């Protein structure tokens, strides 16, 4: 699985970063999401799912590679 994002819908809430700081960061410029690890499996995939589900705008999502 991969993490993908729609940067135009990100409001910089930071929930993804708080849920999975090893997978997400926030841009210093505008606080929008920055993906740190695109390819996921195992425990990292579960953390990504939790972070994606917690996003208020559903900016990030998981997809097949």
mmCIF file of the N, C-alpha and C atoms, coordinates in Angstrom:
data_MODEL
# 
_entry.id   MODEL 
# 
loop_
_atom_site.group_PDB 
_atom_site.id 
_atom_site.type_symbol 
_atom_site.label_atom_id 
_atom_site.label_alt_id 
_atom_site.label_comp_id 
_atom_site.label_asym_id 
_atom_site.label_entity_id 
_atom_site.label_seq_id 
_atom_site.pdbx_PDB_ins_code 
_atom_site.Cartn_x 
_atom_site.Cartn_y 
_atom_site.Cartn_z 
_atom_site.occupancy 
_atom_site.B_iso_or_equiv 
_atom_site.pdbx_formal_charge 
_atom_site.auth_seq_id 
_atom_site.auth_comp_id 
_atom_site.auth_asym_id 
_atom_site.auth_atom_id 
_atom_site.pdbx_PDB_model_num 
ATOM 1   N N  . UNK A 1 1  ? 0.840   -1.176 0.000  1.00 0.00 ? 1  UNK A N  1 
ATOM 2   C CA . UNK A 1 1  ? 0.000   0.000  0.000  1.00 0.00 ? 1  UNK A CA 1 
ATOM 3   C C  . UNK A 1 1  ? 0.887   1.241  0.000  1.00 0.00 ? 1  UNK A C  1 
ATOM 4   N N  . UNK A 1 2  ? 0.295   2.320  -0.465 1.00 0.00 ? 2  UNK A N  1 
ATOM 5   C CA . UNK A 1 2  ? 0.982   3.613  -0.513 1.00 0.00 ? 2  UNK A CA 1 
ATOM 6   C C  . UNK A 1 2  ? 0.106   4.683  0.120  1.00 0.00 ? 2  UNK A C  1 
ATOM 7   N N  . UNK A 1 3  ? 0.743   5.698  0.673  1.00 0.00 ? 3  UNK A N  1 
ATOM 8   C CA . UNK A 1 3  ? 0.035   6.886  1.140  1.00 0.00 ? 3  UNK A CA 1 
ATOM 9   C C  . UNK A 1 3  ? 0.040   7.891  -0.003 1.00 0.00 ? 3  UNK A C  1 
ATOM 10  N N  . UNK A 1 4  ? -1.109  8.402  -0.302 1.00 0.00 ? 4  UNK A N  1 
ATOM 11  C CA . UNK A 1 4  ? -1.250  9.461  -1.320 1.00 0.00 ? 4  UNK A CA 1 
ATOM 12  C C  . UNK A 1 4  ? -1.970  10.633 -0.660 1.00 0.00 ? 4  UNK A C  1 
ATOM 13  N N  . UNK A 1 5  ? -1.816  11.813 -1.219 1.00 0.00 ? 5  UNK A N  1 
ATOM 14  C CA . UNK A 1 5  ? -2.469  12.985 -0.635 1.00 0.00 ? 5  UNK A CA 1 
ATOM 15  C C  . UNK A 1 5  ? -3.053  13.889 -1.713 1.00 0.00 ? 5  UNK A C  1 
ATOM 16  N N  . UNK A 1 6  ? -4.049  14.647 -1.309 1.00 0.00 ? 6  UNK A N  1 
ATOM 17  C CA . UNK A 1 6  ? -4.607  15.733 -2.111 1.00 0.00 ? 6  UNK A CA 1 
ATOM 18  C C  . UNK A 1 6  ? -4.219  17.014 -1.379 1.00 0.00 ? 6  UNK A C  1 
ATOM 19  N N  . UNK A 1 7  ? -3.094  17.596 -1.752 1.00 0.00 ? 7  UNK A N  1 
ATOM 20  C CA . UNK A 1 7  ? -2.584  18.758 -1.023 1.00 0.00 ? 7  UNK A CA 1 
ATOM 21  C C  . UNK A 1 7  ? -3.549  19.937 -1.031 1.00 0.00 ? 7  UNK A C  1 
ATOM 22  N N  . UNK A 1 8  ? -4.378  20.039 -2.036 1.00 0.00 ? 8  UNK A N  1 
ATOM 23  C CA . UNK A 1 8  ? -5.289  21.185 -2.124 1.00 0.00 ? 8  UNK A CA 1 
ATOM 24  C C  . UNK A 1 8  ? -6.411  21.131 -1.091 1.00 0.00 ? 8  UNK A C  1 
ATOM 25  N N  . UNK A 1 9  ? -6.639  19.984 -0.448 1.00 0.00 ? 9  UNK A N  1 
ATOM 26  C CA . UNK A 1 9  ? -7.686  19.905 0.568  1.00 0.00 ? 9  UNK A CA 1 
ATOM 27  C C  . UNK A 1 9  ? -7.137  19.936 1.993  1.00 0.00 ? 9  UNK A C  1 
ATOM 28  N N  . UNK A 1 10 ? -5.832  19.880 2.159  1.00 0.00 ? 10 UNK A N  1 
ATOM 29  C CA . UNK A 1 10 ? -5.226  19.855 3.493  1.00 0.00 ? 10 UNK A CA 1 
ATOM 30  C C  . UNK A 1 10 ? -5.404  21.215 4.177  1.00 0.00 ? 10 UNK A C  1 
ATOM 31  N N  . UNK A 1 11 ? -5.866  21.166 5.436  1.00 0.00 ? 11 UNK A N  1 
ATOM 32  C CA . UNK A 1 11 ? -6.050  22.402 6.208  1.00 0.00 ? 11 UNK A CA 1 
ATOM 33  C C  . UNK A 1 11 ? -4.986  22.550 7.292  1.00 0.00 ? 11 UNK A C  1 
ATOM 34  N N  . UNK A 1 12 ? -4.027  21.641 7.350  1.00 0.00 ? 12 UNK A N  1 
ATOM 35  C CA . UNK A 1 12 ? -2.940  21.726 8.309  1.00 0.00 ? 12 UNK A CA 1 
ATOM 36  C C  . UNK A 1 12 ? -3.336  21.410 9.743  1.00 0.00 ? 12 UNK A C  1 
ATOM 37  N N  . UNK A 1 13 ? -4.327  20.579 9.930  1.00 0.00 ? 13 UNK A N  1 
ATOM 38  C CA . UNK A 1 13 ? -4.781  20.229 11.280 1.00 0.00 ? 13 UNK A CA 1 
ATOM 39  C C  . UNK A 1 13 ? -3.711  19.467 12.062 1.00 0.00 ? 13 UNK A C  1 
ATOM 40  N N  . UNK A 1 14 ? -2.864  18.728 11.370 1.00 0.00 ? 14 UNK A N  1 
ATOM 41  C CA . UNK A 1 14 ? -1.769  18.019 12.010 1.00 0.00 ? 14 UNK A CA 1 
ATOM 42  C C  . UNK A 1 14 ? -2.128  16.694 12.641 1.00 0.00 ? 14 UNK A C  1 
ATOM 43  N N  . UNK A 1 15 ? -3.328  16.240 12.445 1.00 0.00 ? 15 UNK A N  1 
ATOM 44  C CA . UNK A 1 15 ? -3.739  14.977 13.054 1.00 0.00 ? 15 UNK A CA 1 
ATOM 45  C C  . UNK A 1 15 ? -2.949  13.797 12.516 1.00 0.00 ? 15 UNK A C  1 
ATOM 46  N N  . UNK A 1 16 ? -2.623  13.804 11.243 1.00 0.00 ? 16 UNK A N  1 
ATOM 47  C CA . UNK A 1 16 ? -1.830  12.710 10.671 1.00 0.00 ? 16 UNK A CA 1 
ATOM 48  C C  . UNK A 1 16 ? -0.449  12.669 11.320 1.00 0.00 ? 16 UNK A C  1 
ATOM 49  N N  . UNK A 1 17 ? 0.157   13.823 11.478 1.00 0.00 ? 17 UNK A N  1 
ATOM 50  C CA . UNK A 1 17 ? 1.473   13.912 12.098 1.00 0.00 ? 17 UNK A CA 1 
ATOM 51  C C  . UNK A 1 17 ? 1.435   13.453 13.549 1.00 0.00 ? 17 UNK A C  1 
ATOM 52  N N  . UNK A 1 18 ? 0.411   13.843 14.280 1.00 0.00 ? 18 UNK A N  1 
ATOM 53  C CA . UNK A 1 18 ? 0.291   13.433 15.677 1.00 0.00 ? 18 UNK A CA 1 
ATOM 54  C C  . UNK A 1 18 ? 0.044   11.930 15.810 1.00 0.00 ? 18 UNK A C  1 
ATOM 55  N N  . UNK A 1 19 ? -0.707  11.357 14.885 1.00 0.00 ? 19 UNK A N  1 
ATOM 56  C CA . UNK A 1 19 ? -1.016  9.927  14.922 1.00 0.00 ? 19 UNK A CA 1 
ATOM 57  C C  . UNK A 1 19 ? 0.160   9.056  14.479 1.00 0.00 ? 19 UNK A C  1 
ATOM 58  N N  . UNK A 1 20 ? 0.936   9.551  13.516 1.00 0.00 ? 20 UNK A N  1 
ATOM 59  C CA . UNK A 1 20 ? 2.032   8.741  12.963 1.00 0.00 ? 20 UNK A CA 1 
ATOM 60  C C  . UNK A 1 20 ? 3.193   9.635  12.512 1.00 0.00 ? 20 UNK A C  1 
ATOM 61  N N  . UNK A 1 21 ? 3.954   10.182 13.461 1.00 0.00 ? 21 UNK A N  1 
ATOM 62  C CA . UNK A 1 21 ? 5.050   11.091 13.093 1.00 0.00 ? 21 UNK A CA 1 
ATOM 63  C C  . UNK A 1 21 ? 6.152   10.438 12.282 1.00 0.00 ? 21 UNK A C  1 
ATOM 64  N N  . UNK A 1 22 ? 6.212   9.109  12.288 1.00 0.00 ? 22 UNK A N  1 
ATOM 65  C CA . UNK A 1 22 ? 7.205   8.425  11.467 1.00 0.00 ? 22 UNK A CA 1 
ATOM 66  C C  . UNK A 1 22 ? 6.784   8.341  10.003 1.00 0.00 ? 22 UNK A C  1 
ATOM 67  N N  . UNK A 1 23 ? 5.514   8.654  9.729  1.00 0.00 ? 23 UNK A N  1 
ATOM 68  C CA . UNK A 1 23 ? 4.989   8.579  8.366  1.00 0.00 ? 23 UNK A CA 1 
ATOM 69  C C  . UNK A 1 23 ? 4.618   9.935  7.772  1.00 0.00 ? 23 UNK A C  1 
ATOM 70  N N  . UNK A 1 24 ? 4.311   10.894 8.635  1.00 0.00 ? 24 UNK A N  1 
ATOM 71  C CA . UNK A 1 24 ? 3.842   12.209 8.177  1.00 0.00 ? 24 UNK A CA 1 
ATOM 72  C C  . UNK A 1 24 ? 4.602   13.335 8.863  1.00 0.00 ? 24 UNK A C  1 
ATOM 73  N N  . UNK A 1 25 ? 4.690   14.453 8.176  1.00 0.00 ? 25 UNK A N  1 
ATOM 74  C CA . UNK A 1 25 ? 5.224   15.683 8.744  1.00 0.00 ? 25 UNK A CA 1 
ATOM 75  C C  . UNK A 1 25 ? 4.349   16.813 8.223  1.00 0.00 ? 25 UNK A C  1 
ATOM 76  N N  . UNK A 1 26 ? 4.668   18.041 8.645  1.00 0.00 ? 26 UNK A N  1 
ATOM 77  C CA . UNK A 1 26 ? 3.944   19.201 8.151  1.00 0.00 ? 26 UNK A CA 1 
ATOM 78  C C  . UNK A 1 26 ? 4.935   20.160 7.515  1.00 0.00 ? 26 UNK A C  1 
ATOM 79  N N  . UNK A 1 27 ? 4.538   20.759 6.426  1.00 0.00 ? 27 UNK A N  1 
ATOM 80  C CA . UNK A 1 27 ? 5.363   21.721 5.728  1.00 0.00 ? 27 UNK A CA 1 
ATOM 81  C C  . UNK A 1 27 ? 5.614   22.940 6.607  1.00 0.00 ? 27 UNK A C  1 
ATOM 82  N N  . UNK A 1 28 ? 6.845   23.404 6.648  1.00 0.00 ? 28 UNK A N  1 
ATOM 83  C CA . UNK A 1 28 ? 7.163   24.627 7.392  1.00 0.00 ? 28 UNK A CA 1 
ATOM 84  C C  . UNK A 1 28 ? 6.546   25.843 6.722  1.00 0.00 ? 28 UNK A C  1 
ATOM 85  N N  . UNK A 1 29 ? 6.294   25.755 5.447  1.00 0.00 ? 29 UNK A N  1 
ATOM 86  C CA . UNK A 1 29 ? 5.746   26.870 4.675  1.00 0.00 ? 29 UNK A CA 1 
ATOM 87  C C  . UNK A 1 29 ? 4.276   27.126 4.991  1.00 0.00 ? 29 UNK A C  1 
ATOM 88  N N  . UNK A 1 30 ? 3.441   26.074 4.932  1.00 0.00 ? 30 UNK A N  1 
ATOM 89  C CA . UNK A 1 30 ? 2.002   26.286 5.099  1.00 0.00 ? 30 UNK A CA 1 
ATOM 90  C C  . UNK A 1 30 ? 1.315   25.241 5.982  1.00 0.00 ? 30 UNK A C  1 
ATOM 91  N N  . UNK A 1 31 ? 2.101   24.414 6.663  1.00 0.00 ? 31 UNK A N  1 
ATOM 92  C CA . UNK A 1 31 ? 1.609   23.393 7.604  1.00 0.00 ? 31 UNK A CA 1 
ATOM 93  C C  . UNK A 1 31 ? 0.825   22.265 6.937  1.00 0.00 ? 31 UNK A C  1 
ATOM 94  N N  . UNK A 1 32 ? 0.864   22.160 5.622  1.00 0.00 ? 32 UNK A N  1 
ATOM 95  C CA . UNK A 1 32 ? 0.167   21.059 4.957  1.00 0.00 ? 32 UNK A CA 1 
ATOM 96  C C  . UNK A 1 32 ? 0.976   19.772 5.082  1.00 0.00 ? 32 UNK A C  1 
ATOM 97  N N  . UNK A 1 33 ? 0.307   18.673 4.819  1.00 0.00 ? 33 UNK A N  1 
ATOM 98  C CA . UNK A 1 33 ? 0.879   17.347 5.017  1.00 0.00 ? 33 UNK A CA 1 
ATOM 99  C C  . UNK A 1 33 ? 2.074   17.089 4.093  1.00 0.00 ? 33 UNK A C  1 
ATOM 100 N N  . UNK A 1 34 ? 3.076   16.417 4.670  1.00 0.00 ? 34 UNK A N  1 
ATOM 101 C CA . UNK A 1 34 ? 4.234   15.929 3.941  1.00 0.00 ? 34 UNK A CA 1 
ATOM 102 C C  . UNK A 1 34 ? 4.337   14.438 4.269  1.00 0.00 ? 34 UNK A C  1 
ATOM 103 N N  . UNK A 1 35 ? 4.345   13.604 3.252  1.00 0.00 ? 35 UNK A N  1 
ATOM 104 C CA . UNK A 1 35 ? 4.445   12.155 3.451  1.00 0.00 ? 35 UNK A CA 1 
ATOM 105 C C  . UNK A 1 35 ? 5.919   11.781 3.537  1.00 0.00 ? 35 UNK A C  1 
ATOM 106 N N  . UNK A 1 36 ? 6.300   11.084 4.607  1.00 0.00 ? 36 UNK A N  1 
ATOM 107 C CA . UNK A 1 36 ? 7.688   10.691 4.815  1.00 0.00 ? 36 UNK A CA 1 
ATOM 108 C C  . UNK A 1 36 ? 7.992   9.286  4.311  1.00 0.00 ? 36 UNK A C  1 
ATOM 109 N N  . UNK A 1 37 ? 6.981   8.429  4.284  1.00 0.00 ? 37 UNK A N  1 
ATOM 110 C CA . UNK A 1 37 ? 7.176   7.045  3.844  1.00 0.00 ? 37 UNK A CA 1 
ATOM 111 C C  . UNK A 1 37 ? 5.969   6.621  3.032  1.00 0.00 ? 37 UNK A C  1 
ATOM 112 N N  . UNK A 1 38 ? 6.173   6.393  1.761  1.00 0.00 ? 38 UNK A N  1 
ATOM 113 C CA . UNK A 1 38 ? 5.049   6.055  0.891  1.00 0.00 ? 38 UNK A CA 1 
ATOM 114 C C  . UNK A 1 38 ? 4.708   4.576  0.899  1.00 0.00 ? 38 UNK A C  1 
ATOM 115 N N  . UNK A 1 39 ? 5.683   3.705  0.855  1.00 0.00 ? 39 UNK A N  1 
ATOM 116 C CA . UNK A 1 39 ? 5.436   2.259  0.814  1.00 0.00 ? 39 UNK A CA 1 
ATOM 117 C C  . UNK A 1 39 ? 5.215   1.738  2.222  1.00 0.00 ? 39 UNK A C  1 
ATOM 118 N N  . UNK A 1 40 ? 4.123   1.012  2.432  1.00 0.00 ? 40 UNK A N  1 
ATOM 119 C CA . UNK A 1 40 ? 3.759   0.577  3.775  1.00 0.00 ? 40 UNK A CA 1 
ATOM 120 C C  . UNK A 1 40 ? 3.428   -0.900 3.832  1.00 0.00 ? 40 UNK A C  1 
ATOM 121 N N  . UNK A 1 41 ? 3.706   -1.488 4.995  1.00 0.00 ? 41 UNK A N  1 
ATOM 122 C CA . UNK A 1 41 ? 3.265   -2.852 5.293  1.00 0.00 ? 41 UNK A CA 1 
ATOM 123 C C  . UNK A 1 41 ? 3.298   -3.021 6.808  1.00 0.00 ? 41 UNK A C  1 
ATOM 124 N N  . UNK A 1 42 ? 2.665   -4.075 7.288  1.00 0.00 ? 42 UNK A N  1 
ATOM 125 C CA . UNK A 1 42 ? 2.694   -4.413 8.701  1.00 0.00 ? 42 UNK A CA 1 
ATOM 126 C C  . UNK A 1 42 ? 2.208   -3.318 9.623  1.00 0.00 ? 42 UNK A C  1 
ATOM 127 N N  . UNK A 1 43 ? 2.965   -3.070 10.687 1.00 0.00 ? 43 UNK A N  1 
ATOM 128 C CA . UNK A 1 43 ? 2.591   -2.088 11.708 1.00 0.00 ? 43 UNK A CA 1 
ATOM 129 C C  . UNK A 1 43 ? 2.517   -0.672 11.132 1.00 0.00 ? 43 UNK A C  1 
ATOM 130 N N  . UNK A 1 44 ? 3.388   -0.363 10.197 1.00 0.00 ? 44 UNK A N  1 
ATOM 131 C CA . UNK A 1 44 ? 3.348   0.976  9.586  1.00 0.00 ? 44 UNK A CA 1 
ATOM 132 C C  . UNK A 1 44 ? 2.062   1.190  8.805  1.00 0.00 ? 44 UNK A C  1 
ATOM 133 N N  . UNK A 1 45 ? 1.565   0.160  8.174  1.00 0.00 ? 45 UNK A N  1 
ATOM 134 C CA . UNK A 1 45 ? 0.312   0.256  7.441  1.00 0.00 ? 45 UNK A CA 1 
ATOM 135 C C  . UNK A 1 45 ? -0.840  0.519  8.407  1.00 0.00 ? 45 UNK A C  1 
ATOM 136 N N  . UNK A 1 46 ? -0.848  -0.152 9.536  1.00 0.00 ? 46 UNK A N  1 
ATOM 137 C CA . UNK A 1 46 ? -1.904  0.069  10.524 1.00 0.00 ? 46 UNK A CA 1 
ATOM 138 C C  . UNK A 1 46 ? -1.859  1.501  11.056 1.00 0.00 ? 46 UNK A C  1 
ATOM 139 N N  . UNK A 1 47 ? -0.671  2.016  11.354 1.00 0.00 ? 47 UNK A N  1 
ATOM 140 C CA . UNK A 1 47 ? -0.535  3.405  11.819 1.00 0.00 ? 47 UNK A CA 1 
ATOM 141 C C  . UNK A 1 47 ? -1.026  4.375  10.749 1.00 0.00 ? 47 UNK A C  1 
ATOM 142 N N  . UNK A 1 48 ? -0.716  4.091  9.496  1.00 0.00 ? 48 UNK A N  1 
ATOM 143 C CA . UNK A 1 48 ? -1.171  4.948  8.401  1.00 0.00 ? 48 UNK A CA 1 
ATOM 144 C C  . UNK A 1 48 ? -2.694  4.935  8.311  1.00 0.00 ? 48 UNK A C  1 
ATOM 145 N N  . UNK A 1 49 ? -3.298  3.781  8.462  1.00 0.00 ? 49 UNK A N  1 
ATOM 146 C CA . UNK A 1 49 ? -4.768  3.691  8.427  1.00 0.00 ? 49 UNK A CA 1 
ATOM 147 C C  . UNK A 1 49 ? -5.396  4.550  9.525  1.00 0.00 ? 49 UNK A C  1 
ATOM 148 N N  . UNK A 1 50 ? -4.842  4.459  10.728 1.00 0.00 ? 50 UNK A N  1 
ATOM 149 C CA . UNK A 1 50 ? -5.353  5.250  11.846 1.00 0.00 ? 50 UNK A CA 1 
ATOM 150 C C  . UNK A 1 50 ? -5.227  6.746  11.557 1.00 0.00 ? 50 UNK A C  1 
ATOM 151 N N  . UNK A 1 51 ? -4.091  7.151  11.035 1.00 0.00 ? 51 UNK A N  1 
ATOM 152 C CA . UNK A 1 51 ? -3.863  8.564  10.731 1.00 0.00 ? 51 UNK A CA 1 
ATOM 153 C C  . UNK A 1 51 ? -4.792  9.060  9.635  1.00 0.00 ? 51 UNK A C  1 
ATOM 154 N N  . UNK A 1 52 ? -4.960  8.271  8.586  1.00 0.00 ? 52 UNK A N  1 
ATOM 155 C CA . UNK A 1 52 ? -5.831  8.642  7.469  1.00 0.00 ? 52 UNK A CA 1 
ATOM 156 C C  . UNK A 1 52 ? -7.280  8.774  7.941  1.00 0.00 ? 52 UNK A C  1 
ATOM 157 N N  . UNK A 1 53 ? -7.715  7.855  8.779  1.00 0.00 ? 53 UNK A N  1 
ATOM 158 C CA . UNK A 1 53 ? -9.087  7.897  9.282  1.00 0.00 ? 53 UNK A CA 1 
ATOM 159 C C  . UNK A 1 53 ? -9.335  9.095  10.197 1.00 0.00 ? 53 UNK A C  1 
ATOM 160 N N  . UNK A 1 54 ? -8.282  9.601  10.840 1.00 0.00 ? 54 UNK A N  1 
ATOM 161 C CA . UNK A 1 54 ? -8.423  10.724 11.764 1.00 0.00 ? 54 UNK A CA 1 
ATOM 162 C C  . UNK A 1 54 ? -8.394  12.085 11.062 1.00 0.00 ? 54 UNK A C  1 
ATOM 163 N N  . UNK A 1 55 ? -8.055  12.113 9.802  1.00 0.00 ? 55 UNK A N  1 
ATOM 164 C CA . UNK A 1 55 ? -7.960  13.384 9.063  1.00 0.00 ? 55 UNK A CA 1 
ATOM 165 C C  . UNK A 1 55 ? -9.346  13.990 8.841  1.00 0.00 ? 55 UNK A C  1 
ATOM 166 N N  . UNK A 1 56 ? -9.560  15.248 9.268  1.00 0.00 ? 56 UNK A N  1 
ATOM 167 C CA . UNK A 1 56 ? -10.888 15.857 9.116  1.00 0.00 ? 56 UNK A CA 1 
ATOM 168 C C  . UNK A 1 56 ? -11.290 16.113 7.670  1.00 0.00 ? 56 UNK A C  1 
ATOM 169 N N  . UNK A 1 57 ? -10.327 16.230 6.757  1.00 0.00 ? 57 UNK A N  1 
ATOM 170 C CA . UNK A 1 57 ? -10.653 16.509 5.356  1.00 0.00 ? 57 UNK A CA 1 
ATOM 171 C C  . UNK A 1 57 ? -10.379 15.325 4.431  1.00 0.00 ? 57 UNK A C  1 
ATOM 172 N N  . UNK A 1 58 ? -9.917  14.216 5.005  1.00 0.00 ? 58 UNK A N  1 
ATOM 173 C CA . UNK A 1 58 ? -9.573  13.019 4.221  1.00 0.00 ? 58 UNK A CA 1 
ATOM 174 C C  . UNK A 1 58 ? -8.574  13.355 3.110  1.00 0.00 ? 58 UNK A C  1 
ATOM 175 N N  . UNK A 1 59 ? -7.628  14.220 3.443  1.00 0.00 ? 59 UNK A N  1 
ATOM 176 C CA . UNK A 1 59 ? -6.597  14.634 2.496  1.00 0.00 ? 59 UNK A CA 1 
ATOM 177 C C  . UNK A 1 59 ? -5.711  13.473 2.082  1.00 0.00 ? 59 UNK A C  1 
ATOM 178 N N  . UNK A 1 60 ? -5.296  12.676 3.044  1.00 0.00 ? 60 UNK A N  1 
ATOM 179 C CA . UNK A 1 60 ? -4.449  11.522 2.746  1.00 0.00 ? 60 UNK A CA 1 
ATOM 180 C C  . UNK A 1 60 ? -5.313  10.278 2.617  1.00 0.00 ? 60 UNK A C  1 
ATOM 181 N N  . UNK A 1 61 ? -4.857  9.359  1.799  1.00 0.00 ? 61 UNK A N  1 
ATOM 182 C CA . UNK A 1 61 ? -5.580  8.113  1.599  1.00 0.00 ? 61 UNK A CA 1 
ATOM 183 C C  . UNK A 1 61 ? -4.602  7.020  1.217  1.00 0.00 ? 61 UNK A C  1 
ATOM 184 N N  . UNK A 1 62 ? -5.029  5.787  1.348  1.00 0.00 ? 62 UNK A N  1 
ATOM 185 C CA . UNK A 1 62 ? -4.195  4.648  0.999  1.00 0.00 ? 62 UNK A CA 1 
ATOM 186 C C  . UNK A 1 62 ? -4.634  4.080  -0.331 1.00 0.00 ? 62 UNK A C  1 
ATOM 187 N N  . UNK A 1 63 ? -3.651  3.641  -1.111 1.00 0.00 ? 63 UNK A N  1 
ATOM 188 C CA . UNK A 1 63 ? -3.967  3.030  -2.408 1.00 0.00 ? 63 UNK A CA 1 
ATOM 189 C C  . UNK A 1 63 ? -2.953  1.924  -2.695 1.00 0.00 ? 63 UNK A C  1 
ATOM 190 N N  . UNK A 1 64 ? -3.311  1.091  -3.634 1.00 0.00 ? 64 UNK A N  1 
ATOM 191 C CA . UNK A 1 64 ? -2.396  0.037  -4.090 1.00 0.00 ? 64 UNK A CA 1 
ATOM 192 C C  . UNK A 1 64 ? -1.241  0.703  -4.835 1.00 0.00 ? 64 UNK A C  1 
ATOM 193 N N  . UNK A 1 65 ? -0.050  0.099  -4.754 1.00 0.00 ? 65 UNK A N  1 
ATOM 194 C CA . UNK A 1 65 ? 1.118   0.696  -5.453 1.00 0.00 ? 65 UNK A CA 1 
ATOM 195 C C  . UNK A 1 65 ? 0.932   0.765  -6.956 1.00 0.00 ? 65 UNK A C  1 
# 
